[in-house]
Amino acid sequence: MTPIRLTTPGRLHFGLLARGASSPRQFGGLGLMVREPRIEIRAAPSDAWSVTGPLSARARDLVARLVEGGVAARPLAIEIVHAPAEHVGLGTGTQLSLGIAKIAAHFAGLDLSATELAAITGRGLRSGVGLHGFDHGGLIVEGGRGPDGGLAPLLVRSAFPAEWSVLVVAPSQRPGLHGPEEVRAFGGLPPMPESETDRLCRLVLLGILPAVVERDLRTFGQALSELQHHVGSWFAPAQGGVFASPRVAETVQWLRDQGMHGVGQSSWGPTVYAFSDEGPQRREAILQSLRDRFDTEGLWTTASDRGARMD
């Protein structure tokens, strides 16, 4: 069999919608798949398993799980060509796990959906944005986990305006909460009030989604910023404030002062995103100012209206 390459977009997570015993569903949420930072993996049949490149130690653990589960039927030489850092709010763990599982299934002659791959790899236990984004790309709204604890269903997959540029920047090197720390953080948070869930759902259904369809960047940004404020306020006891750190908060406020729209923190951070419809000169000026003011690099990208692809 010939070698293949798999590329999957990055994931920005805008926020969850519900958490607590009074809610009929847990978590829920929305986010956007973006072209960069992407994950790129190359693989070819081999006489023995090998994994090289960034995050290879994590990938080897996943391969062992796939072999034990019977999904990986033949040895592969896997090269992770490009991958962003883990635990920075870009969904790297989910996209990498689904990508390698998809490759292994392909060489085993299996055509599995992201939902099936998630069940095999143990992903999507809270957020379903990344797993549905892996399949479909675009703007994702998922319905949270039901009483049976199954994976969150996909509610909305919407194309995203190609003319809206997306800024992605990590103003801090400190990783966001993950693993046991994340589990403890959720366990220590109070239930989200029903009135807060109602407000968040209203912002999604009557603010963010219509603005995307109507290509109204200002309204989209206002609704997303308000959603971020509510979600961040609920998370504040776990992360010390509305945002992951004072540096993240300062970066968010500075970008808002520059006229960027919908500025917020992806998941537990520290990655920050912002949206703009301005031209290349203005976008380059923002990047230069980030370097000068915060000694921080950012990148401009666009939404990915395709999920993972193999060639």
NORPEGI-V664315 format. One record per backbone hydrogen bond with DSSP energy under -0.5 kcal/mol. CO is the residue of the C=O (numbers start at 1). NH is the residue of the N-H. Records with the same first field share a line. If there is no record, write none. Layout:
CO->NH + NH
//
This chain:
4->43
5->311
6->41
7->309
8->39
10->34
12->14 + 32
13->267
15->30
18->27
19->192
20->23
26->28 + 145
27->17 + 18
29->142
30->14 + 15
31->140
32->12
33->304
34->10
39->8
40->81 + 82
41->6
42->79
43->4
44->77
50->78
52->80
53->56
55->59
56->60
57->61
58->62
59->63
60->64
61->65
62->66
63->67
64->68
65->69
66->71 + 72
67->70
71->73
75->46
76->50 + 78
77->44
78->52 + 80
79->42 + 81
80->54
82->40
87->176
88->271
89->13
90->11
91->95
92->96
93->97
94->98
95->99
96->100
97->101
98->102
99->103
100->104
101->105
102->106
103->107
104->108
105->110
106->109
110->112
113->117
114->118
115->119
116->120
117->121
118->122 + 123
128->132
129->133
130->134
131->135
132->136
133->137
134->308
135->307
138->33
139->158
140->31
141->155 + 156
142->29
144->153
145->26
146->149
153->143 + 155
156->141
158->139
161->164
163->165
165->276
166->301
167->274
168->299
169->171 + 272
178->181 + 182
179->182 + 183
180->184
181->185
182->186
183->187
184->188
185->189
186->189
193->196 + 197
194->198
195->199
196->200
197->201
198->202
199->203
200->204
201->205
202->206
203->207 + 208
204->209
207->211
208->212
209->213
210->214
211->216
212->215
215->217
216->220
217->221
218->222
219->223
220->224
221->225
222->226
223->227
224->228
225->229
226->230
227->231
228->232
229->233
230->234
231->235
232->236
235->238 + 239
236->240 + 241
245->249
246->250
247->251
248->252
249->253
250->254
251->255
252->256
253->257
254->258
255->260
256->259
261->275
264->273
265->267
266->269
269->176
270->171
271->266
272->169
273->264
274->167
275->261
276->165
279->283
280->284
281->285
282->286
283->287
284->288
285->289
286->290
287->291
288->292
289->293
290->294 + 295 + 296
291->295
297->170
299->168
301->166
302->35
303->305
304->138
309->7
//
